[in-house]
Amino acid sequence: MGKNIYVGNLSYDTTQEQLQALFEAHGEVTSVNVITDRYSGRPRGFAFVEMATEEAANTAIAALNGQDVDGRALNVNEAKPREPRSGGGGGRDRGGSRGGGRDRW
């Protein structure tokens, strides 16, 4: 089974293809996912790279952590498992405390 790697402190100009080539020098890359803003589509400055083997991933982490790419020192480490998100945020109480539902007379 492969290993997922977090790559942080990316320049907004770094492309998926650049990351693929960078990591392929250390082993087989299964996938590269540059995280983008859902509304603007612009990169958010981090990505996830999945390597085919744990050995390749460990080699890539050791070789690339702190390496300068596009003028930025990469932060490369093992990705933590995604934590489940709780559903919903605090909505407004529709009970009428702001302008409606209150009888003045």
C-alpha positions in Angstrom: 0.0 0.0 0.0 1.2 3.5 -0.7 1.8 6.4 1.6 0.2 9.9 1.4 2.6 12.9 1.9 1.7 16.4 2.8 3.6 19.2 0.9 3.2 22.6 2.4 4.6 26.1 1.9 4.2 25.8 -1.9 4.4 28.8 -4.1 1.1 29.6 -5.8 2.9 29.1 -9.1 4.0 25.5 -8.4 2.1 23.1 -10.7 0.9 19.6 -10.3 3.3 18.6 -13.1 6.3 20.1 -11.2 5.4 18.2 -8.1 5.0 15.0 -10.0 8.5 15.3 -11.5 10.0 16.3 -8.2 8.7 13.3 -6.4 9.2 10.8 -9.2 12.9 11.2 -8.7 12.5 9.3 -5.5 10.0 6.6 -6.6 6.7 5.9 -8.2 4.1 8.5 -7.7 0.5 7.3 -7.6 -1.3 10.7 -7.5 -0.6 14.4 -7.0 -3.4 16.7 -5.7 -2.7 20.5 -5.4 -5.4 21.9 -3.2 -7.2 24.9 -4.6 -9.7 27.4 -3.3 -13.2 26.2 -4.0 -14.5 29.6 -5.1 -11.5 31.3 -6.9 -9.8 28.1 -8.1 -6.4 29.5 -7.0 -3.9 27.2 -5.3 -4.0 27.4 -1.5 -0.2 26.7 -1.0 -0.3 23.0 -0.2 -0.7 19.6 -1.9 -0.9 15.9 -1.2 1.3 13.4 -3.1 0.8 9.7 -2.9 3.8 7.4 -3.4 3.4 3.8 -4.4 5.6 2.4 -1.6 6.3 3.5 2.0 10.0 3.2 1.2 9.8 5.7 -1.7 7.7 8.0 0.4 10.2 8.0 3.3 13.0 8.7 0.8 11.1 11.6 -0.8 10.3 13.1 2.6 13.9 12.9 3.7 15.2 14.4 0.5 12.6 17.1 -0.2 11.8 18.5 3.3 13.3 22.0 3.4 14.2 22.0 -0.3 13.8 25.3 -2.2 11.1 25.1 -4.9 10.0 28.3 -6.7 11.6 30.4 -4.0 9.9 28.6 -1.0 11.3 26.0 1.4 9.0 23.0 1.2 7.5 21.5 4.3 7.2 17.8 3.4 6.0 15.1 5.9 3.6 12.2 6.3 0.0 13.3 5.8 -2.2 12.8 8.9 -5.4 11.0 8.4 -8.3 13.3 7.6 -10.4 13.9 10.7 -14.2 13.6 10.3 -15.9 17.0 10.1 -18.8 17.8 12.3 -21.9 18.7 10.4 -23.3 22.2 10.5 -22.2 25.4 12.1 -24.1 27.6 14.5 -27.0 28.9 12.5 -29.2 31.7 13.7 -32.1 31.1 16.0 -35.2 32.0 14.0 -37.1 32.7 17.2 -37.4 36.4 16.4 -35.0 38.2 18.7 -34.0 40.6 15.8 -36.8 42.6 14.5 -39.5 40.0 13.9 -41.9 37.9 16.0 -42.0 40.4 18.9 -45.3 42.0 19.6 -44.8 45.6 20.6 -48.3 46.2 22.0 
